[in-house]
């Protein structure tokens, strides 16, 4: 069973993505947060407790308070890159800023970069 975590402040995107994952993969365990700080707190508690971390993190880049890259930096600081190496992280954005793409592809923690909206074929390739 796959464990998917969605962290995105856009309620509509979060809802559609969560429902799409559930529809395509009803056996998947899906957890989502609309706040980067809540998502970070959840991940840190899972990592600290020794519970199984999600398999896949769909992480929005542009969020208030803490963006997706800042969240990754905090995770790496508190648990080290090896502590989150098992987590496949996909950065999501609706931005056309080339800097977001470059930062995603240069970050060794990031498995991929996805432009919103998330397409069914892209989700299927991530899940496999």
N, CA, C and O atoms as a Tinker XYZ file with bonds, in Angstrom:
   512  protein
     1  N      0.840000   -1.176000    0.000000    73     2
     2  CA     0.000000    0.000000    0.000000    64     1     3
     3  C      0.892000    1.249000    0.000000    63     2     4     5
     4  O      1.810000    1.375000    0.811000    81     3
     5  N      0.605000    2.147000   -0.911000    73     3     6
     6  CA     1.345000    3.399000   -0.998000    64     5     7
     7  C      0.796000    4.397000    0.016000    63     6     8     9
     8  O     -0.406000    4.454000    0.275000    81     7
     9  N      1.712000    5.181000    0.581000    73     7    10
    10  CA     1.343000    6.275000    1.482000    64     9    11
    11  C      1.713000    7.577000    0.794000    63    10    12    13
    12  O      2.875000    7.810000    0.463000    81    11
    13  N      0.710000    8.424000    0.581000    73    11    14
    14  CA     0.897000    9.672000   -0.140000    64    13    15
    15  C      0.609000   10.841000    0.802000    63    14    16    17
    16  O     -0.378000   10.836000    1.538000    81    15
    17  N      1.483000   11.831000    0.765000    73    15    18
    18  CA     1.290000   13.056000    1.535000    64    17    19
    19  C      1.236000   14.217000    0.556000    63    18    20    21
    20  O      2.110000   14.366000   -0.298000    81    19
    21  N      0.193000   15.045000    0.690000    73    19    22
    22  CA     0.026000   16.231000   -0.143000    64    21    23
    23  C      0.115000   17.448000    0.770000    63    22    24    25
    24  O     -0.604000   17.544000    1.765000    81    23
    25  N      0.997000   18.370000    0.427000    73    23    26
    26  CA     1.080000   19.636000    1.157000    64    25    27
    27  C      0.930000   20.746000    0.131000    63    26    28    29
    28  O      1.830000   20.994000   -0.671000    81    27
    29  N     -0.214000   21.407000    0.167000    73    27    30
    30  CA    -0.521000   22.455000   -0.804000    64    29    31
    31  C     -1.544000   23.401000   -0.196000    63    30    32    33
    32  O     -2.568000   22.952000    0.318000    81    31
    33  N     -1.288000   24.689000   -0.247000    73    31    34
    34  CA    -2.191000   25.668000    0.359000    64    33    35
    35  C     -3.407000   25.980000   -0.507000    63    34    36    37
    36  O     -4.324000   26.662000   -0.048000    81    35
    37  N     -3.436000   25.503000   -1.730000    73    35    38
    38  CA    -4.570000   25.723000   -2.626000    64    37    39
    39  C     -5.616000   24.642000   -2.348000    63    38    40    41
    40  O     -5.436000   23.485000   -2.729000    81    39
    41  N     -6.701000   25.021000   -1.687000    73    39    42
    42  CA    -7.718000   24.056000   -1.263000    64    41    43
    43  C     -8.301000   23.268000   -2.428000    63    42    44    45
    44  O     -8.542000   22.067000   -2.306000    81    43
    45  N     -8.528000   23.927000   -3.544000    73    43    46
    46  CA    -9.124000   23.246000   -4.701000    64    45    47
    47  C     -8.150000   22.225000   -5.267000    63    46    48    49
    48  O     -8.531000   21.086000   -5.534000    81    47
    49  N     -6.888000   22.627000   -5.453000    73    47    50
    50  CA    -5.893000   21.689000   -5.973000    64    49    51
    51  C     -5.693000   20.522000   -5.016000    63    50    52    53
    52  O     -5.615000   19.369000   -5.441000    81    51
    53  N     -5.610000   20.819000   -3.740000    73    51    54
    54  CA    -5.418000   19.769000   -2.730000    64    53    55
    55  C     -6.576000   18.771000   -2.785000    63    54    56    57
    56  O     -6.359000   17.560000   -2.770000    81    55
    57  N     -7.802000   19.285000   -2.849000    73    55    58
    58  CA    -8.989000   18.426000   -2.892000    64    57    59
    59  C     -8.988000   17.558000   -4.154000    63    58    60    61
    60  O     -9.189000   16.346000   -4.079000    81    59
    61  N     -8.765000   18.176000   -5.296000    73    59    62
    62  CA    -8.783000   17.434000   -6.567000    64    61    63
    63  C     -7.683000   16.379000   -6.590000    63    62    64    65
    64  O     -7.917000   15.250000   -7.020000    81    63
    65  N     -6.498000   16.734000   -6.136000    73    63    66
    66  CA    -5.382000   15.785000   -6.134000    64    65    67
    67  C     -5.667000   14.619000   -5.202000    63    66    68    69
    68  O     -5.455000   13.462000   -5.564000    81    67
    69  N     -6.144000   14.922000   -4.005000    73    67    70
    70  CA    -6.465000   13.864000   -3.040000    64    69    71
    71  C     -7.527000   12.931000   -3.605000    63    70    72    73
    72  O     -7.383000   11.711000   -3.528000    81    71
    73  N     -8.593000   13.491000   -4.172000    73    71    74
    74  CA    -9.665000   12.665000   -4.728000    64    73    75
    75  C     -9.193000   11.846000   -5.930000    63    74    76    77
    76  O     -9.621000   10.706000   -6.112000    81    75
    77  N     -8.324000   12.417000   -6.739000    73    75    78
    78  CA    -7.787000   11.695000   -7.889000    64    77    79
    79  C     -6.946000   10.505000   -7.438000    63    78    80    81
    80  O     -7.066000    9.413000   -7.995000    81    79
    81  N     -6.107000   10.708000   -6.444000    73    79    82
    82  CA    -5.299000    9.602000   -5.918000    64    81    83
    83  C     -6.210000    8.514000   -5.361000    63    82    84    85
    84  O     -5.996000    7.331000   -5.626000    81    83
    85  N     -7.212000    8.899000   -4.600000    73    83    86
    86  CA    -8.134000    7.925000   -3.998000    64    85    87
    87  C     -8.914000    7.165000   -5.066000    63    86    88    89
    88  O     -9.138000    5.961000   -4.941000    81    87
    89  N     -9.325000    7.874000   -6.117000    73    87    90
    90  CA   -10.075000    7.223000   -7.192000    64    89    91
    91  C     -9.219000    6.223000   -7.955000    63    90    92    93
    92  O     -9.668000    5.116000   -8.254000    81    91
    93  N     -7.984000    6.613000   -8.272000    73    91    94
    94  CA    -7.107000    5.737000   -9.048000    64    93    95
    95  C     -6.486000    4.630000   -8.201000    63    94    96    97
    96  O     -6.240000    3.528000   -8.693000    81    95
    97  N     -6.233000    4.929000   -6.924000    73    95    98
    98  CA    -5.556000    3.987000   -6.030000    64    97    99
    99  C     -6.313000    3.913000   -4.708000    63    98   100   101
   100  O     -5.850000    4.452000   -3.703000    81    99
   101  N     -7.465000    3.257000   -4.696000    73    99   102
   102  CA    -8.298000    3.236000   -3.488000    64   101   103
   103  C     -7.607000    2.606000   -2.273000    63   102   104   105
   104  O     -8.011000    2.849000   -1.136000    81   103
   105  N     -6.578000    1.804000   -2.510000    73   103   106
   106  CA    -5.860000    1.175000   -1.402000    64   105   107
   107  C     -4.807000    2.110000   -0.799000    63   106   108   109
   108  O     -4.254000    1.813000    0.260000    81   107
   109  N     -4.526000    3.227000   -1.460000    73   107   110
   110  CA    -3.497000    4.154000   -0.979000    64   109   111
   111  C     -3.975000    4.875000    0.283000    63   110   112   113
   112  O     -5.158000    5.172000    0.451000    81   111
   113  N     -3.022000    5.139000    1.148000    73   111   114
   114  CA    -3.286000    5.950000    2.340000    64   113   115
   115  C     -2.892000    7.379000    1.987000    63   114   116   117
   116  O     -1.726000    7.648000    1.697000    81   115
   117  N     -3.852000    8.291000    2.011000    73   115   118
   118  CA    -3.607000    9.669000    1.595000    64   117   119
   119  C     -3.818000   10.606000    2.772000    63   118   120   121
   120  O     -4.850000   10.564000    3.443000    81   119
   121  N     -2.835000   11.444000    3.008000    73   119   122
   122  CA    -2.917000   12.457000    4.057000    64   121   123
   123  C     -2.576000   13.776000    3.391000    63   122   124   125
   124  O     -1.708000   13.831000    2.520000    81   123
   125  N     -3.263000   14.848000    3.802000    73   123   126
   126  CA    -2.969000   16.139000    3.180000    64   125   127
   127  C     -3.055000   17.271000    4.192000    63   126   128   129
   128  O     -3.755000   17.193000    5.202000    81   127
   129  N     -2.311000   18.328000    3.876000    73   127   130
   130  CA    -2.278000   19.522000    4.702000    64   129   131
   131  C     -2.347000   20.746000    3.800000    63   130   132   133
   132  O     -1.766000   20.765000    2.715000    81   131
   133  N     -3.057000   21.760000    4.257000    73   131   134
   134  CA    -3.166000   23.017000    3.526000    64   133   135
   135  C     -2.120000   24.028000    3.984000    63   134   136   137
   136  O     -2.038000   25.129000    3.439000    81   135
   137  N     -1.338000   23.665000    4.964000    73   135   138
   138  CA    -0.331000   24.557000    5.535000    64   137   139
   139  C      1.025000   23.858000    5.529000    63   138   140   141
   140  O      1.136000   22.700000    5.929000    81   139
   141  N      2.040000   24.563000    5.079000    73   139   142
   142  CA     3.387000   23.982000    5.075000    64   141   143
   143  C      3.868000   23.712000    6.494000    63   142   144   145
   144  O      4.562000   22.723000    6.733000    81   143
   145  N      3.512000   24.570000    7.430000    73   143   146
   146  CA     3.957000   24.362000    8.808000    64   145   147
   147  C      3.278000   23.140000    9.426000    63   146   148   149
   148  O      3.912000   22.389000   10.166000    81   147
   149  N      1.997000   22.936000    9.127000    73   147   150
   150  CA     1.307000   21.733000    9.624000    64   149   151
   151  C      1.885000   20.472000    8.990000    63   150   152   153
   152  O      2.064000   19.456000    9.662000    81   151
   153  N      2.175000   20.543000    7.692000    73   151   154
   154  CA     2.775000   19.407000    7.005000    64   153   155
   155  C      4.152000   19.083000    7.548000    63   154   156   157
   156  O      4.495000   17.915000    7.729000    81   155
   157  N      4.942000   20.114000    7.808000    73   155   158
   158  CA     6.272000   19.912000    8.386000    64   157   159
   159  C      6.167000   19.291000    9.776000    63   158   160   161
   160  O      6.902000   18.359000   10.101000    81   159
   161  N      5.267000   19.799000   10.582000    73   159   162
   162  CA     5.075000   19.253000   11.934000    64   161   163
   163  C      4.701000   17.776000   11.869000    63   162   164   165
   164  O      5.212000   16.969000   12.645000    81   163
   165  N      3.812000   17.424000   10.949000    73   163   166
   166  CA     3.411000   16.023000   10.784000    64   165   167
   167  C      4.622000   15.169000   10.393000    63   166   168   169
   168  O      4.870000   14.128000   11.002000    81   167
   169  N      5.368000   15.605000    9.385000    73   167   170
   170  CA     6.523000   14.832000    8.931000    64   169   171
   171  C      7.562000   14.677000   10.033000    63   170   172   173
   172  O      8.116000   13.593000   10.214000    81   171
   173  N      7.826000   15.737000   10.762000    73   171   174
   174  CA     8.805000   15.650000   11.843000    64   173   175
   175  C      8.348000   14.687000   12.931000    63   174   176   177
   176  O      9.161000   13.951000   13.490000    81   175
   177  N      7.059000   14.686000   13.234000    73   175   178
   178  CA     6.573000   13.769000   14.271000    64   177   179
   179  C      6.649000   12.322000   13.792000    63   178   180   181
   180  O      6.986000   11.433000   14.574000    81   179
   181  N      6.343000   12.074000   12.527000    73   179   182
   182  CA     6.439000   10.715000   11.978000    64   181   183
   183  C      7.895000   10.251000   11.985000    63   182   184   185
   184  O      8.190000    9.120000   12.372000    81   183
   185  N      8.798000   11.125000   11.559000    73   183   186
   186  CA    10.215000   10.762000   11.518000    64   185   187
   187  C     10.770000   10.543000   12.920000    63   186   188   189
   188  O     11.559000    9.623000   13.137000    81   187
   189  N     10.371000   11.370000   13.859000    73   187   190
   190  CA    10.876000   11.246000   15.237000    64   189   191
   191  C     10.343000   10.012000   15.943000    63   190   192   193
   192  O     11.029000    9.422000   16.778000    81   191
   193  N      9.115000    9.623000   15.609000    73   191   194
   194  CA     8.494000    8.489000   16.285000    64   193   195
   195  C      8.935000    7.146000   15.716000    63   194   196   197
   196  O      8.705000    6.101000   16.326000    81   195
   197  N      9.568000    7.174000   14.548000    73   195   198
   198  CA     9.987000    5.925000   13.924000    64   197   199
   199  C      8.880000    5.251000   13.137000    63   198   200   201
   200  O      9.068000    4.146000   12.628000    81   199
   201  N      7.724000    5.903000   13.029000    73   199   202
   202  CA     6.635000    5.357000   12.210000    64   201   203
   203  C      7.026000    5.437000   10.741000    63   202   204   205
   204  O      7.958000    6.151000   10.370000    81   203
   205  N      6.303000    4.698000    9.917000    73   203   206
   206  CA     6.617000    4.698000    8.495000    64   205   207
   207  C      6.283000    6.050000    7.881000    63   206   208   209
   208  O      5.179000    6.573000    8.031000    81   207
   209  N      7.267000    6.594000    7.188000    73   207   210
   210  CA     7.048000    7.865000    6.515000    64   209   211
   211  C      6.299000    7.611000    5.210000    63   210   212   213
   212  O      6.273000    6.487000    4.709000    81   211
   213  N      5.694000    8.658000    4.668000    73   211   214
   214  CA     5.013000    8.472000    3.375000    64   213   215
   215  C      6.004000    8.015000    2.302000    63   214   216   217
   216  O      7.208000    8.252000    2.400000    81   215
   217  N      5.467000    7.363000    1.288000    73   215   218
   218  CA     6.296000    6.953000    0.150000    64   217   219
   219  C      6.532000    8.129000   -0.786000    63   218   220   221
   220  O      7.616000    8.297000   -1.345000    81   219
   221  N      5.477000    8.949000   -0.943000    73   219   222
   222  CA     5.509000   10.045000   -1.901000    64   221   223
   223  C      4.998000   11.313000   -1.229000    63   222   224   225
   224  O      3.991000   11.295000   -0.522000    81   223
   225  N      5.707000   12.409000   -1.462000    73   223   226
   226  CA     5.282000   13.729000   -0.999000    64   225   227
   227  C      5.068000   14.611000   -2.220000    63   226   228   229
   228  O      5.990000   14.835000   -3.004000    81   227
   229  N      3.851000   15.107000   -2.376000    73   227   230
   230  CA     3.537000   16.090000   -3.405000    64   229   231
   231  C      3.544000   17.438000   -2.696000    63   230   232   233
   232  O      2.639000   17.734000   -1.916000    81   231
   233  N      4.554000   18.251000   -2.962000    73   231   234
   234  CA     4.828000   19.454000   -2.185000    64   233   235
   235  C      4.764000   20.705000   -3.055000    63   234   236   237
   236  O      5.537000   20.869000   -3.999000    81   235
   237  N      3.827000   21.576000   -2.712000    73   235   238
   238  CA     3.703000   22.850000   -3.415000    64   237   239
   239  C      4.939000   23.702000   -3.137000    63   238   240   241
   240  O      5.457000   23.698000   -2.021000    81   239
   241  N      5.404000   24.416000   -4.126000    73   239   242
   242  CA     6.571000   25.275000   -3.944000    64   241   243
   243  C      6.171000   26.588000   -3.281000    63   242   244   245
   244  O      6.780000   27.006000   -2.296000    81   243
   245  N      5.164000   27.223000   -3.817000    73   243   246
   246  CA     4.811000   28.572000   -3.353000    64   245   247
   247  C      3.667000   28.530000   -2.353000    63   246   248   249
   248  O      2.505000   28.336000   -2.710000    81   247
   249  N      4.030000   28.716000   -1.089000    73   247   250
   250  CA     3.045000   28.753000   -0.005000    64   249   251
   251  C      3.425000   29.885000    0.942000    63   250   252   253
   252  O      4.600000   30.235000    1.054000    81   251
   253  N      2.441000   30.454000    1.620000    73   251   254
   254  CA     2.758000   31.508000    2.589000    64   253   255
   255  C      3.476000   30.916000    3.814000    63   254   256   257
   256  O      3.421000   29.709000    4.049000    81   255
   257  N      4.113000   31.734000    4.549000    73   255   258
   258  CA     4.868000   31.428000    5.765000    64   257   259
   259  C      6.138000   30.647000    5.440000    63   258   260   261
   260  O      7.236000   31.103000    5.760000    81   259
   261  N      6.008000   29.492000    4.818000    73   259   262
   262  CA     7.162000   28.651000    4.494000    64   261   263
   263  C      6.913000   28.006000    3.139000    63   262   264   265
   264  O      5.918000   27.304000    2.962000    81   263
   265  N      7.808000   28.238000    2.176000    73   263   266
   266  CA     7.601000   27.607000    0.870000    64   265   267
   267  C      8.119000   26.170000    0.900000    63   266   268   269
   268  O      8.701000   25.730000    1.892000    81   267
   269  N      7.903000   25.456000   -0.183000    73   267   270
   270  CA     8.280000   24.048000   -0.232000    64   269   271
   271  C      9.763000   23.802000   -0.032000    63   270   272   273
   272  O     10.147000   22.830000    0.618000    81   271
   273  N     10.606000   24.673000   -0.584000    73   271   274
   274  CA    12.052000   24.500000   -0.421000    64   273   275
   275  C     12.482000   24.749000    1.018000    63   274   276   277
   276  O     13.373000   24.069000    1.527000    81   275
   277  N     11.857000   25.714000    1.671000    73   275   278
   278  CA    12.167000   25.959000    3.079000    64   277   279
   279  C     11.744000   24.764000    3.935000    63   278   280   281
   280  O     12.438000   24.401000    4.884000    81   279
   281  N     10.617000   24.158000    3.602000    73   279   282
   282  CA    10.177000   22.964000    4.317000    64   281   283
   283  C     11.218000   21.850000    4.172000    63   282   284   285
   284  O     11.570000   21.196000    5.154000    81   283
   285  N     11.704000   21.639000    2.960000    73   283   286
   286  CA    12.733000   20.613000    2.741000    64   285   287
   287  C     13.999000   20.919000    3.525000    63   286   288   289
   288  O     14.615000   20.019000    4.096000    81   287
   289  N     14.386000   22.187000    3.553000    73   287   290
   290  CA    15.573000   22.578000    4.321000    64   289   291
   291  C     15.397000   22.254000    5.801000    63   290   292   293
   292  O     16.319000   21.749000    6.442000    81   291
   293  N     14.219000   22.543000    6.344000    73   291   294
   294  CA    13.947000   22.258000    7.758000    64   293   295
   295  C     13.987000   20.756000    8.034000    63   294   296   297
   296  O     14.531000   20.319000    9.049000    81   295
   297  N     13.412000   19.974000    7.128000    73   295   298
   298  CA    13.455000   18.512000    7.292000    64   297   299
   299  C     14.889000   17.996000    7.263000    63   298   300   301
   300  O     15.271000   17.165000    8.086000    81   299
   301  N     15.676000   18.487000    6.318000    73   299   302
   302  CA    17.065000   18.044000    6.199000    64   301   303
   303  C     17.877000   18.450000    7.428000    63   302   304   305
   304  O     18.744000   17.699000    7.875000    81   303
   305  N     17.599000   19.640000    7.977000    73   303   306
   306  CA    18.306000   20.088000    9.179000    64   305   307
   307  C     17.967000   19.212000   10.378000    63   306   308   309
   308  O     18.850000   18.843000   11.153000    81   307
   309  N     16.698000   18.885000   10.528000    73   307   310
   310  CA    16.283000   18.156000   11.726000    64   309   311
   311  C     16.498000   16.650000   11.627000    63   310   312   313
   312  O     16.673000   15.994000   12.654000    81   311
   313  N     16.490000   16.086000   10.430000    73   311   314
   314  CA    16.596000   14.630000   10.304000    64   313   315
   315  C     17.691000   14.181000    9.346000    63   314   316   317
   316  O     17.885000   12.982000    9.145000    81   315
   317  N     18.402000   15.121000    8.761000    73   315   318
   318  CA    19.471000   14.784000    7.834000    64   317   319
   319  C     18.922000   14.266000    6.523000    63   318   320   321
   320  O     17.834000   13.690000    6.493000    81   319
   321  N     19.652000   14.460000    5.439000    73   319   322
   322  CA    19.196000   13.980000    4.137000    64   321   323
   323  C     18.932000   12.480000    4.118000    63   322   324   325
   324  O     18.017000   12.025000    3.432000    81   323
   325  N     19.714000   11.710000    4.856000    73   323   326
   326  CA    19.513000   10.255000    4.861000    64   325   327
   327  C     18.225000    9.879000    5.593000    63   326   328   329
   328  O     17.647000    8.826000    5.323000    81   327
   329  N     17.771000   10.729000    6.515000    73   327   330
   330  CA    16.538000   10.448000    7.254000    64   329   331
   331  C     15.290000   10.538000    6.403000    63   330   332   333
   332  O     14.257000    9.955000    6.733000    81   331
   333  N     15.391000   11.279000    5.295000    73   331   334
   334  CA    14.225000   11.417000    4.413000    64   333   335
   335  C     14.502000   10.877000    3.006000    63   334   336   337
   336  O     13.740000   11.132000    2.073000    81   335
   337  N     15.597000   10.133000    2.868000    73   335   338
   338  CA    15.985000    9.616000    1.552000    64   337   339
   339  C     14.930000    8.685000    0.958000    63   338   340   341
   340  O     14.780000    8.623000   -0.262000    81   339
   341  N     14.199000    7.964000    1.805000    73   339   342
   342  CA    13.179000    7.026000    1.317000    64   341   343
   343  C     11.952000    7.757000    0.751000    63   342   344   345
   344  O     11.197000    7.181000   -0.032000    81   343
   345  N     11.755000    8.999000    1.138000    73   343   346
   346  CA    10.601000    9.791000    0.723000    64   345   347
   347  C     10.845000   10.355000   -0.679000    63   346   348   349
   348  O     11.783000   11.126000   -0.884000    81   347
   349  N     10.002000    9.971000   -1.640000    73   347   350
   350  CA    10.110000   10.525000   -2.998000    64   349   351
   351  C      9.335000   11.837000   -3.025000    63   350   352   353
   352  O      8.119000   11.854000   -2.835000    81   351
   353  N     10.038000   12.915000   -3.259000    73   351   354
   354  CA     9.457000   14.253000   -3.181000    64   353   355
   355  C      9.297000   14.823000   -4.589000    63   354   356   357
   356  O     10.240000   14.850000   -5.380000    81   355
   357  N      8.079000   15.277000   -4.877000    73   355   358
   358  CA     7.768000   15.926000   -6.148000    64   357   359
   359  C      7.308000   17.336000   -5.853000    63   358   360   361
   360  O      6.340000   17.547000   -5.123000    81   359
   361  N      8.008000   18.301000   -6.425000    73   359   362
   362  CA     7.668000   19.701000   -6.229000    64   361   363
   363  C      6.596000   20.098000   -7.239000    63   362   364   365
   364  O      6.695000   19.780000   -8.424000    81   363
   365  N      5.581000   20.790000   -6.757000    73   363   366
   366  CA     4.445000   21.202000   -7.579000    64   365   367
   367  C      4.400000   22.720000   -7.686000    63   366   368   369
   368  O      4.686000   23.429000   -6.721000    81   367
   369  N      4.043000   23.207000   -8.860000    73   367   370
   370  CA     3.870000   24.649000   -8.990000    64   369   371
   371  C      3.005000   24.992000  -10.187000    63   370   372   373
   372  O      2.956000   24.267000  -11.181000    81   371
   373  N      2.330000   26.109000  -10.063000    73   371   374
   374  CA     1.607000   26.670000  -11.204000    64   373   375
   375  C      2.409000   27.828000  -11.786000    63   374   376   377
   376  O      1.993000   28.449000  -12.764000    81   375
   377  N      3.544000   28.111000  -11.189000    73   375   378
   378  CA     4.417000   29.203000  -11.619000    64   377   379
   379  C      5.180000   28.810000  -12.886000    63   378   380   381
   380  O      5.474000   27.639000  -13.123000    81   379
   381  N      5.481000   29.805000  -13.670000    73   379   382
   382  CA     6.306000   29.581000  -14.857000    64   381   383
   383  C      7.744000   30.039000  -14.623000    63   382   384   385
   384  O      8.527000   30.151000  -15.565000    81   383
   385  N      8.078000   30.298000  -13.380000    73   383   386
   386  CA     9.402000   30.794000  -13.011000    64   385   387
   387  C     10.451000   29.700000  -13.217000    63   386   388   389
   388  O     10.380000   28.642000  -12.592000    81   387
   389  N     11.415000   29.956000  -14.087000    73   387   390
   390  CA    12.469000   28.979000  -14.383000    64   389   391
   391  C     13.303000   28.667000  -13.141000    63   390   392   393
   392  O     13.879000   27.584000  -13.039000    81   391
   393  N     13.370000   29.599000  -12.206000    73   391   394
   394  CA    14.132000   29.389000  -10.978000    64   393   395
   395  C     13.549000   28.219000  -10.173000    63   394   396   397
   396  O     14.300000   27.440000   -9.585000    81   395
   397  N     12.218000   28.091000  -10.143000    73   395   398
   398  CA    11.583000   26.980000   -9.427000    64   397   399
   399  C     12.002000   25.643000  -10.028000    63   398   400   401
   400  O     12.316000   24.697000   -9.305000    81   399
   401  N     12.003000   25.578000  -11.343000    73   399   402
   402  CA    12.412000   24.347000  -12.025000    64   401   403
   403  C     13.875000   24.034000  -11.721000    63   402   404   405
   404  O     14.216000   22.899000  -11.390000    81   403
   405  N     14.734000   25.041000  -11.833000    73   403   406
   406  CA    16.163000   24.842000  -11.595000    64   405   407
   407  C     16.416000   24.380000  -10.162000    63   406   408   409
   408  O     17.179000   23.442000   -9.934000    81   407
   409  N     15.776000   25.040000   -9.198000    73   407   410
   410  CA    15.973000   24.668000   -7.796000    64   409   411
   411  C     15.484000   23.245000   -7.536000    63   410   412   413
   412  O     16.080000   22.516000   -6.744000    81   411
   413  N     14.405000   22.852000   -8.199000    73   411   414
   414  CA    13.872000   21.496000   -8.025000    64   413   415
   415  C     14.824000   20.451000   -8.593000    63   414   416   417
   416  O     15.100000   19.438000   -7.951000    81   415
   417  N     15.318000   20.701000   -9.787000    73   415   418
   418  CA    16.177000   19.707000  -10.435000    64   417   419
   419  C     17.559000   19.642000   -9.800000    63   418   420   421
   420  O     18.229000   18.613000   -9.894000    81   419
   421  N     17.999000   20.719000   -9.157000    73   419   422
   422  CA    19.310000   20.726000   -8.517000    64   421   423
   423  C     19.284000   20.189000   -7.088000    63   422   424   425
   424  O     20.335000   19.886000   -6.523000    81   423
   425  N     18.110000   20.071000   -6.507000    73   423   426
   426  CA    17.998000   19.602000   -5.120000    64   425   427
   427  C     18.046000   18.075000   -5.097000    63   426   428   429
   428  O     17.180000   17.434000   -5.693000    81   427
   429  N     19.030000   17.475000   -4.427000    73   427   430
   430  CA    19.143000   16.013000   -4.417000    64   429   431
   431  C     17.990000   15.299000   -3.695000    63   430   432   433
   432  O     17.806000   14.094000   -3.869000    81   431
   433  N     17.225000   16.025000   -2.897000    73   431   434
   434  CA    16.086000   15.417000   -2.204000    64   433   435
   435  C     14.854000   15.299000   -3.097000    63   434   436   437
   436  O     13.930000   14.545000   -2.789000    81   435
   437  N     14.840000   16.040000   -4.199000    73   435   438
   438  CA    13.662000   16.127000   -5.062000    64   437   439
   439  C     13.735000   15.103000   -6.186000    63   438   440   441
   440  O     14.716000   15.036000   -6.926000    81   439
   441  N     12.667000   14.299000   -6.297000    73   439   442
   442  CA    12.594000   13.269000   -7.342000    64   441   443
   443  C     12.068000   13.825000   -8.659000    63   442   444   445
   444  O     12.344000   13.271000   -9.723000    81   443
   445  N     11.305000   14.927000   -8.593000    73   443   446
   446  CA    10.752000   15.463000   -9.826000    64   445   447
   447  C     10.038000   16.785000   -9.635000    63   446   448   449
   448  O      9.765000   17.215000   -8.514000    81   447
   449  N      9.747000   17.410000  -10.746000    73   447   450
   450  CA     9.093000   18.715000  -10.811000    64   449   451
   451  C      7.815000   18.541000  -11.608000    63   450   452   453
   452  O      7.839000   17.969000  -12.698000    81   451
   453  N      6.697000   19.027000  -11.082000    73   451   454
   454  CA     5.413000   18.858000  -11.746000    64   453   455
   455  C      4.719000   20.211000  -11.860000    63   454   456   457
   456  O      4.548000   20.924000  -10.872000    81   455
   457  N      4.323000   20.549000  -13.086000    73   455   458
   458  CA     3.531000   21.754000  -13.296000    64   457   459
   459  C      2.069000   21.433000  -13.027000    63   458   460   461
   460  O      1.563000   20.379000  -13.414000    81   459
   461  N      1.403000   22.363000  -12.355000    73   459   462
   462  CA    -0.026000   22.197000  -12.098000    64   461   463
   463  C     -0.791000   22.599000  -13.347000    63   462   464   465
   464  O     -0.325000   23.466000  -14.087000    81   463
   465  N     -1.925000   22.014000  -13.605000    73   463   466
   466  CA    -2.583000   20.975000  -12.810000    64   465   467
   467  C     -1.937000   19.608000  -13.023000    63   466   468   469
   468  O     -1.336000   19.343000  -14.065000    81   467
   469  N     -2.071000   18.761000  -12.033000    73   467   470
   470  CA    -1.522000   17.413000  -12.089000    64   469   471
   471  C     -2.355000   16.578000  -13.062000    63   470   472   473
   472  O     -3.571000   16.459000  -12.910000    81   471
   473  N     -1.696000   16.013000  -14.046000    73   471   474
   474  CA    -2.381000   15.190000  -15.044000    64   473   475
   475  C     -2.414000   13.738000  -14.591000    63   474   476   477
   476  O     -1.519000   13.281000  -13.881000    81   475
   477  N     -3.438000   13.023000  -15.000000    73   475   478
   478  CA    -3.632000   11.627000  -14.606000    64   477   479
   479  C     -2.423000   10.780000  -14.985000    63   478   480   481
   480  O     -1.953000    9.981000  -14.175000    81   479
   481  N     -1.911000   10.942000  -16.206000    73   479   482
   482  CA    -0.756000   10.149000  -16.643000    64   481   483
   483  C      0.471000   10.421000  -15.788000    63   482   484   485
   484  O      1.240000    9.508000  -15.487000    81   483
   485  N      0.653000   11.672000  -15.397000    73   483   486
   486  CA     1.796000   12.028000  -14.544000    64   485   487
   487  C      1.648000   11.377000  -13.170000    63   486   488   489
   488  O      2.614000   10.847000  -12.620000    81   487
   489  N      0.432000   11.420000  -12.621000    73   487   490
   490  CA     0.188000   10.787000  -11.321000    64   489   491
   491  C      0.450000    9.295000  -11.395000    63   490   492   493
   492  O      1.056000    8.724000  -10.487000    81   491
   493  N      0.001000    8.659000  -12.464000    73   491   494
   494  CA     0.234000    7.221000  -12.623000    64   493   495
   495  C      1.724000    6.902000  -12.698000    63   494   496   497
   496  O      2.164000    5.897000  -12.140000    81   495
   497  N      2.498000    7.730000  -13.369000    73   495   498
   498  CA     3.938000    7.453000  -13.478000    64   497   499
   499  C      4.622000    7.664000  -12.124000    63   498   500   501
   500  O      5.582000    6.962000  -11.808000    81   499
   501  N      4.149000    8.606000  -11.331000    73   499   502
   502  CA     4.703000    8.827000   -9.991000    64   501   503
   503  C      4.413000    7.648000   -9.083000    63   502   504   505
   504  O      5.269000    7.230000   -8.304000    81   503
   505  N      3.225000    7.122000   -9.182000    73   503   506
   506  CA     2.775000    6.059000   -8.282000    64   505   507
   507  C      3.427000    4.714000   -8.589000    63   506   508   509
   508  O      3.443000    3.831000   -7.731000    81   507
   509  N      3.953000    4.544000   -9.770000    73   507   510
   510  CA     4.536000    3.246000  -10.133000    64   509   511
   511  C      5.953000    3.111000   -9.719000    63   510   512
   512  O      6.569000    2.072000   -9.960000    81   511
